[in-house]
Amino acid sequence: MTLTNWAGNYTYRAPVVHHPSTVPELQELVAGSPRIRALGTRHCFNDLADDPAALVVLDGLEAAPEIDADARTVTVTAGTRYGTLAQHLHPAGWAVHNLASLPHISVAGAVATATHGSGDRSQNLAAAVAALEIVGPDGAIRTVRRGDADFAGSVVALGALGVAARVTLDIEPTFDVAQEVHLDLPWTAALEHLDELTSSADSVSLFTDWTGDTIAQVWRKTRVTPDYRLRTELFGATPADGPRHPLPGIDPVNCTAQLGEPGPWHDRLPHFRMDFTPSNGDELQSEFLVPRAHAVAALEAIRSLADRIAPLLQVTEVRTIAGDDLWLSTAEGGDRVGLHFTWLPRQPEVEALLPTIEAALAPFDARPHWGKLFADEGRDLARLYPRWDDFRSLVARTDPEGVFRNDFLDRHVL
Ligand SMILES: Cc1cc2nc3c(=O)[nH]c(=O)nc-3n(C[C@H](O)[C@H](O)[C@H](O)COP(=O)(O)OP(=O)(O)OC[C@H]3O[C@@H](n4cnc5c(N)ncnc54)[C@H](O)[C@@H]3O)c2cc1C
């Protein structure tokens, strides 16, 4: 059987894909496998999840999320999608702090790559992890909890430490969000007022193709309080007169509700609706996370490449992410701005351009998103992560035989 990722640009090499139906079955499987890796919902754009021998998918481990109201946590089987989790949390009066642009991504897969939404005060999704139950190479379960010595290295772990069976996440009381879209923000105003702009709502995304004098769309998501009012003026941008899709000319029917209409967090924080399930997509993605202090300079550097980027680009999304302390998190050590590229499905040309983009962002210590396309031609990642050697030691200690190693890890990390 041929198994591809969501975008269809990568075919997994693993000849076998297992679907255990219980955790003991998963433990036995891992213990008896010389090489194996976990596969989530296949939303990565590269070979990060692959394995030459075998993959294990946890979609057979369905179990209802367990909410602990006193501890303010929920525990889920690791393959649970955020959208499914939301369907349990919201009716029970709970929420997670943020979501990615799509609700169809698995919790363990998102956590493993430091997947994020947007928001000056919003950390990436991995920062909500309170504990992980990881099946190690001998099949035994190792539980790591926030505060444990290995915890900060075990959350954004790229699948290198084992197969997470269950994940415990922080939760908070459910909340409503209103989403507004503004059009044609002058670039000059965006660069001059970037901090005011990104702090003007709980989650702000700028959508641009880098050309021209204006940023096409600004999406702003605000937690609704009694003081909430629609924003008319936004640094020269004007409110959209109807719903918009981030890509020009595309019907917004699959986008979450806009125009300031309040709705539950899980129905506004992702850009795309949960009941719209794209099985694949005609796109590729790359993203680079830059320290907040360099945000304007990084935007200017990429804008100077607009003529080379635009012909291959569907749209760029600029987001902000609050810092955390997880060793391999792209927001480790401080707040970041994310420069994301949704490319046309022209991989050879995109890959030929990536070194130019990475060279332009190199002075700003840009970290590539682990799950998206990047070049890393100079094998520079080590210098970008202060805890790099600690992570490698953790891998050597927990997986001495390399059961969970793969080509991606050999190429970029180990
Ligand atoms: C349409 C689309 C929209 C996206 N939007 C965003 C976004 O808004 N923000 C963002 O930051 N990223 C975004 N991404 C990227 C995506 O969130 C990441 O690639 C994420 O890792 C995908 O999760 P997955 O479950 O599909 O993982 P997979 O691609 O299946 O696997 C990713 C990694 O997780 C590991 N893994 C999976 N399950 C387990 C487990 N049980 N135990 C241990 N390791 C495991 C795998 O081994 C692999 O290393 C988007 C991708 C797509 C296709």
The ligand as an SDF file (V2000), in Angstrom:
LIG
                    3D

 53 58  0  0  0  0  0  0  0  0999 V2000
   -2.8110   22.2540    6.1560 C   0  0  0  0  0  0  0  0  0  0  0  0
   -1.7860   22.3550    7.2360 C   0  0  0  0  0  0  0  0  0  0  0  0
   -1.8720   23.3650    8.1580 C   0  0  0  0  0  0  0  0  0  0  0  0
   -0.8950   23.4920    9.1540 C   0  0  0  0  0  0  0  0  0  0  0  0
   -1.0190   24.5060   10.0450 N   0  0  0  0  0  0  0  0  0  0  0  0
   -0.0410   24.6910   10.9690 C   0  0  0  0  0  0  0  0  0  0  0  0
   -0.1290   25.7640   11.8870 C   0  0  0  0  0  0  0  0  0  0  0  0
   -1.0890   26.5210   11.9060 O   0  0  0  0  0  0  0  0  0  0  0  0
    0.9080   25.9390   12.7520 N   0  0  0  0  0  0  0  0  0  0  0  0
    2.0020   25.1180   12.7530 C   0  0  0  0  0  0  0  0  0  0  0  0
    2.9170   25.3390   13.5530 O   0  0  0  0  0  0  0  0  0  0  0  0
    2.0800   24.0510   11.9280 N   0  0  0  0  0  0  0  0  0  0  0  0
    1.0890   23.8230   11.0430 C   0  0  0  0  0  0  0  0  0  0  0  0
    1.1590   22.7520   10.1920 N   0  0  0  0  0  0  0  0  0  0  0  0
    2.2550   21.7860   10.3830 C   0  0  0  0  0  0  0  0  0  0  0  0
    1.7960   20.6360   11.2970 C   0  0  0  0  0  0  0  0  0  0  0  0
    1.1510   21.1230   12.4290 O   0  0  0  0  0  0  0  0  0  0  0  0
    2.9920   19.8140   11.7750 C   0  0  0  0  0  0  0  0  0  0  0  0
    3.6500   19.2880   10.6770 O   0  0  0  0  0  0  0  0  0  0  0  0
    2.5840   18.6850   12.7430 C   0  0  0  0  0  0  0  0  0  0  0  0
    3.7370   18.0260   13.1840 O   0  0  0  0  0  0  0  0  0  0  0  0
    1.6430   17.7220   12.1010 C   0  0  0  0  0  0  0  0  0  0  0  0
    1.1710   16.7720   13.0290 O   0  0  0  0  0  0  0  0  0  0  0  0
    0.8480   15.2950   12.5260 P   0  0  0  0  0  0  0  0  0  0  0  0
    0.1060   14.5700   13.5730 O   0  0  0  0  0  0  0  0  0  0  0  0
    0.2350   15.3380   11.1810 O   0  0  0  0  0  0  0  0  0  0  0  0
    2.3170   14.7220   12.4850 O   0  0  0  0  0  0  0  0  0  0  0  0
    3.0910   13.7570   11.4840 P   0  0  0  0  0  0  0  0  0  0  0  0
    3.4820   14.4770   10.2580 O   0  0  0  0  0  0  0  0  0  0  0  0
    2.3360   12.5030   11.3110 O   0  0  0  0  0  0  0  0  0  0  0  0
    4.3670   13.5190   12.4150 O   0  0  0  0  0  0  0  0  0  0  0  0
    5.1300   14.6250   12.8540 C   0  0  0  0  0  0  0  0  0  0  0  0
    6.1270   14.2340   13.9240 C   0  0  0  0  0  0  0  0  0  0  0  0
    5.4240   13.8470   15.0940 O   0  0  0  0  0  0  0  0  0  0  0  0
    5.8810   12.6040   15.5410 C   0  0  0  0  0  0  0  0  0  0  0  0
    4.7950   11.9010   16.1960 N   0  0  0  0  0  0  0  0  0  0  0  0
    3.5380   11.7310   15.7530 C   0  0  0  0  0  0  0  0  0  0  0  0
    2.8510   10.9900   16.6280 N   0  0  0  0  0  0  0  0  0  0  0  0
    3.6830   10.7210   17.6510 C   0  0  0  0  0  0  0  0  0  0  0  0
    3.5640    9.9840   18.8570 C   0  0  0  0  0  0  0  0  0  0  0  0
    2.4400    9.3590   19.2060 N   0  0  0  0  0  0  0  0  0  0  0  0
    4.6400    9.8820   19.6590 N   0  0  0  0  0  0  0  0  0  0  0  0
    5.8210   10.4860   19.3230 C   0  0  0  0  0  0  0  0  0  0  0  0
    5.9830   11.1900   18.2030 N   0  0  0  0  0  0  0  0  0  0  0  0
    4.9300   11.3010   17.3780 C   0  0  0  0  0  0  0  0  0  0  0  0
    6.3350   11.8970   14.2810 C   0  0  0  0  0  0  0  0  0  0  0  0
    7.2450   10.8490   14.5500 O   0  0  0  0  0  0  0  0  0  0  0  0
    6.9920   13.0400   13.5410 C   0  0  0  0  0  0  0  0  0  0  0  0
    8.2980   13.2130   14.0310 O   0  0  0  0  0  0  0  0  0  0  0  0
    0.1870   22.5760    9.2200 C   0  0  0  0  0  0  0  0  0  0  0  0
    0.2650   21.5310    8.2870 C   0  0  0  0  0  0  0  0  0  0  0  0
   -0.7240   21.4170    7.3180 C   0  0  0  0  0  0  0  0  0  0  0  0
   -0.6490   20.2830    6.3280 C   0  0  0  0  0  0  0  0  0  0  0  0
  1  2  1  0
  2  3  1  0
  2 52  2  0
  3  4  2  0
  4  5  1  0
  4 50  1  0
  5  6  2  0
  6  7  1  0
  6 13  1  0
  7  8  2  0
  7  9  1  0
  9 10  1  0
 10 11  2  0
 10 12  1  0
 12 13  2  0
 13 14  1  0
 14 15  1  0
 14 50  1  0
 15 16  1  0
 16 17  1  0
 16 18  1  0
 18 19  1  0
 18 20  1  0
 20 21  1  0
 20 22  1  0
 22 23  1  0
 23 24  1  0
 24 25  2  0
 24 26  1  0
 24 27  1  0
 27 28  1  0
 28 29  2  0
 28 30  1  0
 28 31  1  0
 31 32  1  0
 32 33  1  0
 33 34  1  0
 33 48  1  0
 34 35  1  0
 35 36  1  0
 35 46  1  0
 36 37  1  0
 36 45  1  0
 37 38  2  0
 38 39  1  0
 39 40  1  0
 39 45  2  0
 40 41  1  0
 40 42  2  0
 42 43  1  0
 43 44  2  0
 44 45  1  0
 46 47  1  0
 46 48  1  0
 48 49  1  0
 50 51  2  0
 51 52  1  0
 52 53  1  0
M  END
$$$$
